[in-house]
Amino acid sequence: MGAAGDFLYSLRPTGEGGYVAAGFSSRNDPNGDFYVAKVSANGSPEWDFIKNLGGIDALESVQQTLDGGYVACGYTTSFNGEYGAYMVKLNSSGAEVWNQSSWGTSDITWDRVIQAGDGGYAAAGQISPHNSPIITPMLFKFYPNGTQEWNRSFVQNDNNIWGRGIALSNDGGYVMMSGVGGALPGEYDVFLAKTDSSGNVQWNMTYGLANDSESLSLIATGDGGYAFAGSSWPPDFSSETAWLVKTYPNGTLEWNRTYHSSGRDFLGSVQQTSDGGYLLSGNSNFSAWVLKTDANGNEIWHVLEGGGTTNAAGAQDAVQAADGGYLVLALTAMFDPNYNSWLFKIVDVPGSRANFMMRNSLLSTVYLDSISFRGNAMTFPQPIKFGPGERRSVSFAIPPGVCGYKGELVELDDLTISYTQGMVSGLVQSGAIPLVLRCS
């Protein structure tokens, strides 16, 4: 997605079935330009918005607005060499409508933006005196034309982490998420504050595991509660554990789950899916990591893509597609050692742990990742029974439309075989089997 030197971090679906992403582009300026990219439902580029102010210019969050346009926010060093906040409103074709900025004697950033119930906007961010360790998480409210209406500050100490999440509550108020210093110096927990529509605090809660904890993604859930995803790590940072938290509407902890893959696992995005479960994305030991859970946070499947120093990849964001699949925005070195943004689609196979991953916007390659024989779904014969070290011939049903049932070459457990009429057969042994279908 984008060109060489483009780095996209935030992905959202759009009303007509396409997607919009925001980040920065260094194709024209190595410092980075503000960048928004719009693609169609099949990933084909529709338009780009690129704007250079002269310094380091980057967007971290984008949303489609009620009028069909888009709002994005981030930061810039273009005004005085220090960090300032920046917001831009685009129309449905990607043309700029207005922009707003804030800068001065302190570093200011607007890191996450949503549209408010009154047609204006709200953003989570932070303010910090130049070269100071003191960081104050902030909630900012804007009129529909981008003019700042009010702002509110929250906990303040030298252990704060900037505001990195915001959600609209059912009553028209806001929930802002930031990091906060823990019980001891250098410790971190996650902090949520609920306000009314005027920014008056109604409750606040702190969450954390036994070790340091952080979150970069917050959502409101369908039952009126909230969910956030991140990670936890020990003081020596020898490992990292992915973490998902669900709260009741009043902020009380409902449940939390941890997920493990490589021992260094991080979640940077959470979205609720149409079945009430959650779509999680992040990184696991230089691999893009995507997980699907049920409504209680129990893992249903996961996909790992890339890995190692030469094929490194990391998922930045993920959303559910209108057809029930999942779009993943990642950064990867698989196509260019300097890293590129990468958009790929996962098509979920209902009732199984098998998942088709269509790489790139052209959907030219399909991966079937991590088939588990424990469920036996979509595999034949059923049930499948293996003795120790035994190999058996197994067939896999391919969903209609994948590769057009054209009998392409298939790689299964290091064997090259063929398939016709939606069936794949091969001699395999028990365990997780990577299946690769190469489509024309």
Backbone torsions as a table, in degrees:
resi	resn	phi	psi	omega
1	MET	NA	130.9	-174.2
2	GLY	79.4	-165.4	-178.6
3	ALA	-115.3	176.5	176.3
4	ALA	-57.2	133.4	-178.6
5	GLY	91.2	4.0	177.4
6	ASP	-99.2	133.3	-178.3
7	PHE	-128.0	112.6	-176.9
8	LEU	-111.9	137.3	-172.7
9	TYR	-120.2	-28.1	-172.9
10	SER	-120.1	129.8	-177.9
11	LEU	-127.9	134.3	176.9
12	ARG	-141.4	144.6	173.9
13	PRO	-73.4	155.0	179.1
14	THR	-116.8	163.5	-170.6
15	GLY	-60.8	-29.7	-177.1
16	GLU	-91.4	6.6	176.9
17	GLY	102.8	-3.3	178.1
18	GLY	-90.0	-159.1	-176.6
19	TYR	-146.2	150.7	175.9
20	VAL	-128.1	141.9	-179.2
21	ALA	-136.7	153.2	-178.1
22	ALA	-137.5	151.0	178.5
23	GLY	179.3	-129.9	175.2
24	PHE	-141.9	156.4	178.4
25	SER	-122.0	132.4	175.8
26	SER	-111.3	17.3	-179.2
27	ARG	-67.2	-27.6	179.9
28	ASN	-108.3	-27.1	-177.7
29	ASP	-140.5	119.9	-178.1
30	PRO	-61.4	-20.4	176.9
31	ASN	-72.5	-25.2	-180.0
32	GLY	107.9	138.2	175.6
33	ASP	-117.4	152.0	171.4
34	PHE	-56.9	137.8	-174.3
35	TYR	-145.0	128.1	172.1
36	VAL	-128.8	133.1	-179.9
37	ALA	-124.3	135.2	177.0
38	LYS	-115.5	131.6	177.2
39	VAL	-128.3	160.7	179.1
40	SER	-79.9	-177.7	-178.8
41	ALA	-62.2	-28.9	178.8
42	ASN	-96.9	12.4	175.6
43	GLY	87.8	3.5	-179.8
44	SER	-74.0	134.4	-179.3
45	PRO	-61.9	139.1	177.0
46	GLU	-113.6	-47.9	174.4
47	TRP	-160.6	159.3	174.7
48	ASP	-123.9	143.2	168.9
49	PHE	-116.5	120.0	178.6
50	ILE	-129.4	130.9	-179.1
51	LYS	-138.9	131.0	-179.3
52	ASN	-113.5	128.2	175.3
53	LEU	-108.5	-4.7	174.9
54	GLY	112.7	-23.6	-179.7
55	GLY	-111.7	-145.4	172.8
56	ILE	-85.5	114.4	-176.4
57	ASP	-123.3	121.1	-177.0
58	ALA	-148.0	143.7	174.8
59	LEU	-107.3	141.6	-177.2
60	GLU	-117.5	-10.1	-175.5
61	SER	-153.0	142.2	177.7
62	VAL	-143.1	146.0	177.3
63	GLN	-142.1	145.3	168.2
64	GLN	-77.4	143.4	-176.6
65	THR	-102.6	167.7	-174.6
66	LEU	-62.7	-25.6	-179.9
67	ASP	-87.0	7.9	-179.9
68	GLY	89.0	-4.4	177.3
69	GLY	-89.4	-155.3	-174.9
70	TYR	-145.7	148.6	173.3
71	VAL	-127.6	137.8	-179.2
72	ALA	-139.2	149.7	179.8
73	CYS	-137.8	161.0	179.9
74	GLY	-178.3	-137.2	-174.9
75	TYR	-145.8	162.6	179.0
76	THR	-151.1	149.4	171.7
77	THR	-109.4	15.8	-169.8
78	SER	-79.2	-14.3	-174.1
79	PHE	-88.7	-47.0	-178.4
80	ASN	-140.3	16.1	-179.2
81	GLY	84.0	-10.5	176.4
82	GLU	-105.1	172.3	-176.5
83	TYR	-78.3	128.2	174.3
84	GLY	-126.1	158.6	-178.6
85	ALA	-88.5	150.5	-178.0
86	TYR	-145.8	138.1	176.5
87	MET	-135.3	140.5	-179.9
88	VAL	-134.9	139.0	175.8
89	LYS	-109.7	129.1	178.8
90	LEU	-115.4	153.9	172.4
91	ASN	-85.3	-176.3	-174.1
92	SER	-65.5	-17.9	179.6
93	SER	-97.8	1.8	178.2
94	GLY	89.4	10.5	176.8
95	ALA	-86.5	142.1	-178.1
96	GLU	-69.3	133.6	176.3
97	VAL	-100.9	-48.0	175.7
98	TRP	-157.9	166.6	172.2
99	ASN	-142.5	154.6	176.2
100	GLN	-136.3	149.6	179.5
101	SER	-143.6	161.3	177.2
102	SER	-146.3	126.3	-178.6
103	TRP	-159.6	164.2	-179.5
104	GLY	167.1	-128.8	-175.1
105	THR	-82.6	-4.9	178.7
106	SER	-129.8	155.2	170.2
107	ASP	-72.3	132.2	-179.7
108	ILE	-133.3	135.2	172.3
109	THR	-136.7	147.2	168.2
110	TRP	-110.4	112.1	-168.4
111	ASP	-101.5	-29.8	178.8
112	ARG	-138.7	138.7	-177.5
113	VAL	-131.7	143.8	173.1
114	ILE	-136.8	161.9	172.4
115	GLN	-88.7	135.8	-178.7
116	ALA	-85.2	166.5	-178.3
117	GLY	-64.9	-23.3	-179.7
118	ASP	-90.4	8.1	-178.9
119	GLY	91.8	-10.4	175.1
120	GLY	-83.1	-155.4	-175.5
121	TYR	-139.3	154.7	174.9
122	ALA	-132.9	143.6	-177.7
123	ALA	-136.9	144.7	170.5
124	ALA	-100.2	137.4	-179.3
125	GLY	-161.7	-151.8	-177.5
126	GLN	-158.6	161.2	174.5
127	ILE	-136.4	140.3	-178.1
128	SER	-151.7	132.1	174.6
129	PRO	-56.4	144.6	-179.1
130	HIS	-52.3	132.1	175.7
131	ASN	60.5	27.9	179.9
132	SER	-114.0	144.9	175.7
133	PRO	-78.8	-7.7	-177.6
134	ILE	-81.0	118.5	-179.0
135	ILE	-121.0	130.0	179.8
136	THR	-114.3	114.1	174.4
137	PRO	-64.4	143.8	-174.2
138	MET	-135.0	149.6	169.8
139	LEU	-115.8	125.5	-177.3
140	PHE	-116.7	137.6	176.8
141	LYS	-119.6	137.9	-175.8
142	PHE	-127.5	146.9	170.6
143	TYR	-70.1	168.0	179.8
144	PRO	-57.9	-25.1	178.8
145	ASN	-88.2	5.5	177.3
146	GLY	92.8	-10.0	177.9
147	THR	-66.6	135.6	-178.0
148	GLN	-69.4	129.8	-179.1
149	GLU	-93.0	-48.7	176.6
150	TRP	-161.2	167.6	172.3
151	ASN	-144.2	155.7	179.4
152	ARG	-133.6	139.9	176.8
153	SER	-105.3	156.6	-177.7
154	PHE	-125.0	-158.1	-174.9
155	VAL	-44.4	142.3	-176.5
156	GLN	-136.3	118.4	170.8
157	ASN	-165.1	175.6	-173.8
158	ASP	-78.7	3.8	175.8
159	ASN	-106.0	3.5	-178.7
160	ASN	-68.0	148.9	170.3
161	ILE	-114.1	147.4	-173.4
162	TRP	-59.6	157.8	177.9
163	GLY	-66.2	123.4	-173.8
164	ARG	-127.7	17.1	177.3
165	GLY	-159.9	146.5	176.1
166	ILE	-151.0	142.5	178.9
167	ALA	-142.6	149.6	176.0
168	LEU	-88.9	129.6	-179.5
169	SER	-88.3	165.0	-177.0
170	ASN	-62.7	-25.2	-178.4
171	ASP	-92.5	10.7	179.3
172	GLY	88.6	-0.8	176.4
173	GLY	-87.2	-161.2	-174.8
174	TYR	-136.6	150.7	168.2
175	VAL	-119.8	122.9	-179.3
176	MET	-110.0	137.8	-179.4
177	MET	-118.1	138.2	174.7
178	SER	-148.5	175.8	168.9
179	GLY	-91.8	158.2	179.1
180	VAL	-147.4	149.1	178.6
181	GLY	-61.5	140.2	179.7
182	GLY	-83.5	-161.7	-175.8
183	ALA	-66.7	-29.1	-179.3
184	LEU	-118.7	154.1	177.7
185	PRO	-55.6	136.0	179.6
186	GLY	85.9	-4.7	177.0
187	GLU	-91.7	149.7	-178.0
188	TYR	-132.8	142.7	172.5
189	ASP	-131.4	174.9	177.8
190	VAL	-101.4	136.2	-175.0
191	PHE	-120.7	127.9	172.6
192	LEU	-116.8	138.4	174.6
193	ALA	-130.1	128.4	177.8
194	LYS	-101.6	130.1	178.1
195	THR	-122.4	164.8	169.4
196	ASP	-81.4	-174.1	-176.0
197	SER	-67.6	-14.6	177.9
198	SER	-99.6	3.0	177.5
199	GLY	90.3	8.4	178.5
200	ASN	-80.8	128.5	-174.9
201	VAL	-69.5	131.2	178.1
202	GLN	-106.6	-35.0	172.3
203	TRP	-160.0	160.5	171.7
204	ASN	-144.5	151.1	-177.2
205	MET	-140.8	150.6	174.8
206	THR	-120.5	138.5	-176.4
207	TYR	-131.4	144.9	177.1
208	GLY	-174.6	154.0	172.1
209	LEU	-88.9	-171.9	-177.7
210	ALA	-63.3	-29.6	179.3
211	ASN	-100.6	-173.7	175.6
212	ASP	-61.9	144.5	-177.3
213	SER	-135.8	145.7	-179.8
214	GLU	-148.0	151.6	175.4
215	SER	-140.6	143.8	178.6
216	LEU	-119.1	2.6	-174.3
217	SER	-144.1	127.7	-179.3
218	LEU	-130.6	137.7	174.9
219	ILE	-135.8	155.0	166.3
220	ALA	-86.7	138.9	-177.9
221	THR	-101.8	165.1	-173.7
222	GLY	-63.5	-21.9	-179.9
223	ASP	-91.1	8.9	179.8
224	GLY	92.2	-5.2	177.3
225	GLY	-90.1	-158.6	-176.5
226	TYR	-142.7	155.2	176.2
227	ALA	-138.6	143.9	174.0
228	PHE	-141.2	155.2	-176.0
229	ALA	-131.4	146.5	179.5
230	GLY	-172.4	-134.2	-178.2
231	SER	-156.4	168.4	177.1
232	SER	-137.1	146.7	-176.6
233	TRP	-149.0	152.1	177.9
234	PRO	-76.5	169.2	-177.3
235	PRO	-57.0	-32.5	-179.3
236	ASP	-87.5	1.2	178.3
237	PHE	54.6	34.6	-179.7
238	SER	-76.6	-15.4	177.9
239	SER	-152.9	170.0	178.6
240	GLU	-147.3	133.2	-176.1
241	THR	-117.2	128.2	177.4
242	ALA	-70.9	147.8	-167.6
243	TRP	-145.9	130.8	175.1
244	LEU	-125.4	132.7	-177.4
245	VAL	-124.7	135.6	174.9
246	LYS	-119.8	133.3	178.5
247	THR	-119.1	160.1	169.1
248	TYR	-75.1	169.5	179.1
249	PRO	-56.5	-28.0	-179.6
250	ASN	-89.1	8.8	176.8
251	GLY	89.2	-9.9	177.8
252	THR	-64.6	139.1	-178.9
253	LEU	-62.3	127.0	175.1
254	GLU	-94.2	-50.9	173.3
255	TRP	-163.3	162.8	170.7
256	ASN	-141.3	151.1	-178.5
257	ARG	-132.9	147.2	172.7
258	THR	-116.4	152.3	-176.8
259	TYR	-133.3	142.5	-174.5
260	HIS	-131.0	137.5	174.2
261	SER	-135.6	-66.0	-174.0
262	SER	-108.7	-11.6	-171.6
263	GLY	98.0	-13.1	172.2
264	ARG	-134.3	85.7	-169.0
265	ASP	-124.1	131.6	-174.6
266	PHE	-138.3	137.0	174.8
267	LEU	-110.6	129.3	179.7
268	GLY	-115.1	-2.0	-176.2
269	SER	-150.4	141.0	172.5
270	VAL	-138.6	137.0	173.3
271	GLN	-138.4	143.8	174.7
272	GLN	-84.5	140.6	-177.5
273	THR	-101.1	170.4	-172.5
274	SER	-65.2	-21.0	178.4
275	ASP	-89.4	7.3	-179.9
276	GLY	87.9	-5.5	176.9
277	GLY	-84.1	-161.5	-175.4
278	TYR	-134.0	143.7	173.7
279	LEU	-109.1	121.4	-176.1
280	LEU	-118.2	144.9	176.8
281	SER	-144.1	152.1	-179.6
282	GLY	176.3	-142.5	-174.0
283	ASN	-131.3	144.5	173.1
284	SER	-139.9	101.6	176.5
285	ASN	50.1	57.8	177.2
286	PHE	70.4	17.3	176.1
287	SER	-117.8	144.3	169.9
288	ALA	-72.0	128.2	-170.0
289	TRP	-124.6	122.3	180.0
290	VAL	-126.7	130.5	-179.3
291	LEU	-126.8	144.9	172.1
292	LYS	-118.0	132.1	179.2
293	THR	-121.7	167.3	170.5
294	ASP	-83.8	-173.2	-175.4
295	ALA	-66.6	-17.8	178.9
296	ASN	-101.2	10.8	176.6
297	GLY	83.7	7.8	178.7
298	ASN	-80.4	129.9	-176.6
299	GLU	-63.7	132.9	174.3
300	ILE	-100.3	-47.8	175.5
301	TRP	-154.5	166.1	172.1
302	HIS	-145.8	157.3	177.9
303	VAL	-129.1	134.1	172.8
304	LEU	-116.4	131.3	-180.0
305	GLU	-134.8	134.0	-176.8
306	GLY	81.6	-172.1	178.8
307	GLY	142.3	152.2	-177.5
308	GLY	81.5	170.9	-175.1
309	THR	-72.4	-26.9	-178.1
310	THR	-89.8	-22.7	179.8
311	ASN	-122.4	32.7	-176.2
312	ALA	-60.6	145.3	177.9
313	ALA	-152.7	150.8	176.3
314	GLY	-147.3	126.9	179.2
315	ALA	-76.0	128.6	179.8
316	GLN	-95.3	-33.7	-177.1
317	ASP	-163.2	160.3	178.7
318	ALA	-154.0	143.5	-179.5
319	VAL	-139.6	158.8	175.6
320	GLN	-83.8	137.9	178.5
321	ALA	-86.2	163.4	-178.3
322	ALA	-64.0	-26.8	-179.0
323	ASP	-88.0	6.7	178.8
324	GLY	94.3	-10.4	175.2
325	GLY	-78.2	-167.4	-175.6
326	TYR	-138.6	131.1	176.4
327	LEU	-98.6	133.3	-178.6
328	VAL	-122.6	129.5	175.1
329	LEU	-103.9	125.2	-175.1
330	ALA	-136.8	163.9	165.8
331	LEU	-108.8	138.9	-176.7
332	THR	-149.8	152.2	172.5
333	ALA	-103.7	10.0	-177.0
334	MET	-67.5	-29.7	-176.7
335	PHE	-105.4	-18.8	-177.4
336	ASP	-157.5	126.6	-177.9
337	PRO	-62.0	-16.3	178.9
338	ASN	-87.3	2.6	179.6
339	TYR	76.9	140.0	174.9
340	ASN	-135.0	160.2	168.1
341	SER	-79.3	146.0	-172.3
342	TRP	-141.1	126.5	178.1
343	LEU	-112.7	123.2	176.3
344	PHE	-136.0	161.5	-175.2
345	LYS	-119.3	137.8	174.3
346	ILE	-109.8	128.5	176.1
347	VAL	-106.4	115.1	-176.7
348	ASP	-76.4	134.8	174.6
349	VAL	-96.4	108.5	-175.1
350	PRO	-58.1	139.8	174.2
351	GLY	80.0	5.8	180.0
352	SER	-136.7	172.1	174.2
353	ARG	-99.3	14.3	179.4
354	ALA	-93.4	139.7	-176.8
355	ASN	-138.4	127.9	177.5
356	PHE	-88.5	129.0	178.4
357	MET	-113.9	118.2	179.0
358	MET	-99.5	113.1	-171.8
359	ARG	-86.4	141.9	174.9
360	ASN	72.6	161.5	-176.8
361	SER	-69.3	-21.1	179.9
362	LEU	-80.9	-6.7	177.8
363	LEU	53.7	43.3	-173.0
364	SER	-90.2	-14.6	-179.2
365	THR	-133.7	140.1	-178.0
366	VAL	-124.5	134.0	178.9
367	TYR	-117.8	135.3	170.4
368	LEU	-107.8	112.8	-166.8
369	ASP	-111.2	133.0	167.6
370	SER	57.7	61.9	172.7
371	ILE	-71.7	130.1	177.9
372	SER	-108.3	125.7	179.8
373	PHE	-77.5	-3.2	179.2
374	ARG	-65.8	-32.4	-179.3
375	GLY	-90.3	-25.0	179.6
376	ASN	63.8	-1.5	-177.4
377	ALA	-69.3	142.7	177.3
378	MET	66.2	15.6	178.1
379	THR	-123.1	152.1	-178.3
380	PHE	-138.4	141.3	-1.5
381	PRO	-73.5	167.1	176.0
382	GLN	-124.2	139.0	-8.3
383	PRO	-76.5	158.3	177.1
384	ILE	-93.6	127.2	179.9
385	LYS	-126.1	129.3	-179.0
386	PHE	-120.8	135.6	167.0
387	GLY	-86.3	170.1	-179.9
388	PRO	-56.3	120.7	177.4
389	GLY	73.3	3.3	-177.7
390	GLU	-76.1	144.3	175.5
391	ARG	-114.9	137.8	-178.2
392	ARG	-135.1	157.2	176.0
393	SER	-83.3	126.0	-176.8
394	VAL	-130.8	142.1	175.8
395	SER	-112.4	146.5	179.1
396	PHE	-121.3	133.4	177.6
397	ALA	-82.6	131.1	-179.5
398	ILE	-100.8	128.5	-178.5
399	PRO	-59.5	147.4	179.3
400	PRO	-54.8	139.0	176.4
401	GLY	94.0	-21.0	-179.4
402	VAL	-73.4	118.4	-178.4
403	CYS	62.1	6.9	177.0
404	GLY	68.1	17.5	179.3
405	TYR	54.1	42.3	-172.3
406	LYS	-97.1	5.5	178.2
407	GLY	70.9	44.1	180.0
408	GLU	-78.7	173.1	176.6
409	LEU	-72.4	145.8	-178.6
410	VAL	-133.2	140.0	173.5
411	GLU	-107.5	123.5	-177.9
412	LEU	-136.5	114.1	178.1
413	ASP	52.9	47.7	178.4
414	ASP	69.5	9.2	175.3
415	LEU	-107.7	145.5	174.5
416	THR	-103.9	121.2	-177.2
417	ILE	-133.7	-178.8	177.5
418	SER	-127.8	165.6	177.0
419	TYR	-139.5	153.5	176.2
420	THR	-140.9	153.8	175.6
421	GLN	50.5	39.2	171.7
422	GLY	76.8	16.9	178.0
423	MET	-124.0	142.5	174.9
424	VAL	-121.9	133.2	178.9
425	SER	-128.9	145.3	176.9
426	GLY	-170.9	159.8	178.4
427	LEU	-86.5	117.0	-174.0
428	VAL	-134.8	169.4	174.0
429	GLN	-121.0	167.3	-174.8
430	SER	-63.4	153.1	179.0
431	GLY	124.5	-169.1	178.7
432	ALA	-84.4	123.3	-174.1
433	ILE	-115.2	115.9	173.3
434	PRO	-77.6	128.1	-178.9
435	LEU	-120.3	124.1	-176.4
436	VAL	-117.5	122.8	176.1
437	LEU	-107.5	124.9	-180.0
438	ARG	-103.2	113.0	-175.5
439	CYS	-96.2	148.9	176.9
440	SER	-82.0	NA	NA
